[in-house]
Amino acid sequence: MLRIGHKGADALVPGNTLESFAAAVGAGVDLIEFDLLRPRADFADGSDWRRSPAGPAPAAESLVIAHDWADAERRRPLTLGEALDAFTRPPLDRVRFDIDLKLTGREDELAAALAARGLTARAMVSTMEEASLRWLLANAPALDRGWTLPKVGRDWSRSRALRPVFLAGAAALRARLPNLVRARAAGLGAWAVWVYHPLVTRRLIETAHAAGVEVLAWTVDDPARIAELAGLGADGIVSNDPRLFAAT
């Protein structure tokens, strides 16, 4: 089972930073997941980021390692080049990494940056955006691709007012996800599906495995749930606190 550090080790050191990545390695992760974001300046002309096509696009500024624009504006985020350069040096040269694409477009720059540093074989790319997965399948087939499910804008389960709505929707999603993965994951060229952990069931894992697809559960900070998912047969678990893997 892959032990995956979310944004590095976000519970130990603020995530999406070199310091957090190093903390994750120190805690014994197999894989570091971090976010890749197109800058707000890419859409200064008023174009709708929700409708951005995959592939080459005008670049106003460097791609950055941040969850969203608010995150990027709170600090001086790493650029893609800075982050990838760090993965060629100790201690980050010891682990694989997954790049979570937050917005569609400029996937060509990512693929080229990985290839230029000889990192394609160590890298994975995951995203909720199916257009990005299709573009990468056609244009960068050597790069491992992961499909993130479900496509959401925020974590409703953390809101007390919205939690009943989330729970009602989660039951329906748990029922639908196995068939969705069976029908579409292979066509997207996904080696794995990254699934929000309350939606992971034994049926989903068995269905995905039958289709040749692995299941990675995000983001789990409860030791009991980590143990439960491991018992169900999850192929990897994402946590903000990688120390929990050893404690479980």
LUMTIDREN-822662 format. One line per 4 residues: their letters; for each residue x, y, z of C-alpha. Coordinates in steps of 0.02 Angstrom, whole numbers, plus 50000, padded with zeros to 5 digits. Layout:
# LUMTIDREN-822662
A = X Y Z ~ ...
//
This chain:
# LUMTIDREN-822662
MLRI = 50000 50000 50000 ~ 50070 50169 49950 ~ 50094 50291 50094 ~ 50058 50461 50018
GHKG = 50094 50629 50097 ~ 49963 50762 50060 ~ 50051 50922 50000 ~ 50202 50842 50081
ADAL = 50159 50831 50265 ~ 50033 50972 50285 ~ 49992 50930 50467 ~ 50175 50947 50516
VPGN = 50237 51089 50405 ~ 50129 51202 50293 ~ 50101 51106 50132 ~ 50156 51133 49953
TLES = 50327 51188 50015 ~ 50500 51110 50006 ~ 50503 51101 50196 ~ 50341 51003 50198
FAAA = 50404 50886 50062 ~ 50562 50852 50164 ~ 50458 50818 50320 ~ 50356 50691 50223
VGAG = 50514 50600 50167 ~ 50573 50600 50347 ~ 50409 50521 50400 ~ 50434 50379 50276
VDLI = 50313 50413 50133 ~ 50323 50321 49968 ~ 50244 50462 49869 ~ 50218 50650 49890
EFDL = 50063 50732 49816 ~ 50065 50919 49782 ~ 49957 51044 49688 ~ 49992 51132 49523
LRPR = 49897 51291 49482 ~ 49887 51408 49334 ~ 49909 51587 49396 ~ 49764 51708 49401
ADFA = 49857 51815 49274 ~ 49820 51683 49141 ~ 49639 51742 49145 ~ 49667 51929 49160
DGSD = 49581 51952 48992 ~ 49417 51898 49070 ~ 49416 51722 48998 ~ 49325 51592 49103
WRRS = 49445 51473 49190 ~ 49302 51346 49201 ~ 49298 51334 49011 ~ 49485 51331 48979
PAGP = 49533 51196 48853 ~ 49670 51070 48885 ~ 49840 51086 48804 ~ 49947 51236 48756
APAA = 49886 51405 48817 ~ 49955 51582 48833 ~ 50065 51593 48987 ~ 50066 51756 49083
ESLV = 50170 51689 49227 ~ 50247 51525 49288 ~ 50141 51380 49345 ~ 50142 51378 49535
IAHD = 50130 51251 49675 ~ 49970 51306 49763 ~ 49796 51238 49798 ~ 49703 51391 49735
WADA = 49730 51576 49698 ~ 49697 51628 49879 ~ 49831 51506 49936 ~ 49953 51573 49806
ERRR = 49921 51753 49860 ~ 49953 51719 50044 ~ 50135 51674 50014 ~ 50270 51665 49881
PLTL = 50230 51494 49807 ~ 50357 51382 49725 ~ 50360 51382 49537 ~ 50344 51216 49446
GEAL = 50527 51225 49397 ~ 50584 51254 49575 ~ 50483 51107 49640 ~ 50541 50987 49504
DAFT = 50723 51038 49526 ~ 50708 50993 49711 ~ 50649 50816 49665 ~ 50814 50788 49576
RPPL = 50913 50817 49738 ~ 50918 50734 49910 ~ 50811 50701 50006 ~ 50671 50714 49878
DRVR = 50761 50608 49747 ~ 50712 50455 49851 ~ 50523 50462 49822 ~ 50396 50469 49683
FDID = 50276 50615 49671 ~ 50103 50654 49606 ~ 50056 50823 49533 ~ 49873 50868 49561
LKLT = 49817 50981 49418 ~ 49692 51110 49483 ~ 49648 51195 49318 ~ 49642 51137 49137
GRED = 49774 51200 49016 ~ 49964 51209 48998 ~ 49983 51021 49022 ~ 50113 51028 48883
ELAA = 50227 51134 48994 ~ 50214 51009 49135 ~ 50256 50861 49022 ~ 50403 50954 48946
ALAA = 50470 51009 49116 ~ 50466 50830 49181 ~ 50550 50761 49025 ~ 50687 50894 49029
RGLT = 50736 50838 49205 ~ 50720 50651 49172 ~ 50576 50640 49297 ~ 50436 50569 49189
ARAM = 50456 50392 49256 ~ 50449 50451 49438 ~ 50303 50569 49413 ~ 50116 50543 49415
VSTM = 49981 50669 49370 ~ 49807 50669 49445 ~ 49660 50783 49413 ~ 49471 50799 49419
EEAS = 49477 50872 49243 ~ 49443 50738 49113 ~ 49500 50852 48971 ~ 49673 50858 49049
LRWL = 49681 50669 49063 ~ 49630 50648 48880 ~ 49761 50773 48823 ~ 49897 50687 48923
LANA = 49845 50516 48860 ~ 49862 50576 48680 ~ 50017 50684 48700 ~ 50115 50618 48849
PALD = 50069 50433 48859 ~ 50223 50386 48962 ~ 50160 50491 49108 ~ 50055 50397 49236
RGWT = 49882 50474 49252 ~ 49757 50470 49395 ~ 49574 50519 49392 ~ 49517 50611 49550
LPKV = 49339 50580 49608 ~ 49217 50656 49638 ~ 49234 50824 49552 ~ 49202 50949 49692
GRDW = 49247 51128 49733 ~ 49255 51110 49923 ~ 49238 50983 50063 ~ 49055 50990 50113
SRSR = 49082 50860 50248 ~ 49175 50989 50355 ~ 49025 51106 50362 ~ 48903 51070 50504
ALRP = 48759 51151 50410 ~ 48794 51059 50248 ~ 48843 50891 50323 ~ 48667 50814 50306
VFLA = 48669 50861 50122 ~ 48841 50785 50102 ~ 48789 50624 50188 ~ 48636 50604 50079
GAAA = 48737 50634 49922 ~ 48878 50521 49980 ~ 48763 50371 49988 ~ 48713 50397 49807
LRAR = 48892 50426 49754 ~ 48953 50268 49839 ~ 48823 50171 49740 ~ 48870 50254 49574
LPNL = 49059 50258 49582 ~ 49097 50075 49544 ~ 48999 50081 49381 ~ 49076 50250 49337
VRAR = 49251 50184 49362 ~ 49213 50026 49264 ~ 49142 50125 49118 ~ 49264 50269 49103
AAGL = 49430 50250 49194 ~ 49513 50143 49061 ~ 49458 50261 48922 ~ 49545 50404 49013
GAWA = 49703 50301 49025 ~ 49698 50308 49214 ~ 49814 50190 49307 ~ 49724 50240 49468
VWVY = 49573 50330 49535 ~ 49600 50449 49680 ~ 49438 50440 49780 ~ 49378 50544 49927
HPLV = 49394 50419 50069 ~ 49213 50417 50135 ~ 49163 50354 49962 ~ 49285 50208 49957
TRRL = 49202 50039 49977 ~ 49255 49859 49952 ~ 49142 49852 49798 ~ 49229 50003 49722
IETA = 49401 49928 49753 ~ 49353 49759 49681 ~ 49272 49839 49528 ~ 49423 49950 49497
HAAG = 49544 49805 49516 ~ 49443 49702 49393 ~ 49465 49845 49269 ~ 49653 49853 49302
VEVL = 49641 50015 49399 ~ 49710 50050 49573 ~ 49617 50146 49710 ~ 49700 50283 49812
AWTV = 49599 50359 49955 ~ 49612 50543 50001 ~ 49634 50627 50127 ~ 49635 50524 50288
DDPA = 49696 50587 50456 ~ 49611 50459 50567 ~ 49712 50302 50612 ~ 49556 50194 50626
RIAE = 49500 50242 50451 ~ 49675 50212 50383 ~ 49670 50036 50456 ~ 49495 50008 50387
LAGL = 49544 50062 50211 ~ 49699 49953 50216 ~ 49588 49807 50265 ~ 49472 49842 50118
GADG = 49620 49828 50000 ~ 49654 50010 49955 ~ 49813 50025 49852 ~ 49864 50189 49932
IVSN = 49809 50313 50064 ~ 49839 50501 50069 ~ 49865 50585 50237 ~ 49913 50758 50300
DPRL = 50009 50671 50440 ~ 50117 50530 50371 ~ 50167 50479 50547 ~ 49996 50396 50559
FAAT = 50049 50259 50440 ~ 50180 50195 50562 ~ 50060 50216 50708 ~ 49921 50116 50626
//
